[in-house]
Amino acid sequence: MAGRKNPSQLTGYVLLNGKLLPSSVRRRLCGYVVQVKIECIEYSVIKSAF
């Protein structure tokens, strides 16, 4: 629904200069954050925070 992704079903590879990034390096350098709340562009910063 609405094109949102389920984080438990995300898969893929991380490449650096065309080579697979080792998992030990990937865990230290990379992260993925799922967007849970979509903000209305008409709201101010203060309104969006609440």
N, C-alpha and C positions, 0 to 999 in steps of 0.2 A: 504494500500500500504506500503510495506517495514516493516510491523509489527508495525507501529507506532500507538500509542493510542490517541484517542480523549479525552482530559481531561474532557469534559462535560459529557462523558458517563462512566467515571470510577466509580465503586462502590466497596464496600467491608467493612470489619470490622477490627478494630484494637483490638487485644487481648493482655493483659498483664498478665502473669502467668495463662493463660487459661481463664481469665475473660474479659468480654467486658469493654473496657476503656471508662469511661464517656466522653461525648462530651466536657464538660467544661475543663477537663484535656487534652483531645486530641488536642483541639485548641491551648493550650499553649505549648504543648510539641512536636507536630508532624507537619510535612509539606510534601508536595509532589511537586516536581519540574519536569515538563515535559521537556525532552530533545528535543530541537528544531533543533539544528544544530549538525550534525555528522562530526567529524574532521577526516581528513586523518592521519593515524599513521605515515606517512612518513614526515609530516610537522614538523618543529621546533615549539617551543612555540611562537616565534615572528611571523612566517608565519601564525599560527593558529589564532592569535589575530586580524589579518587584513583580 
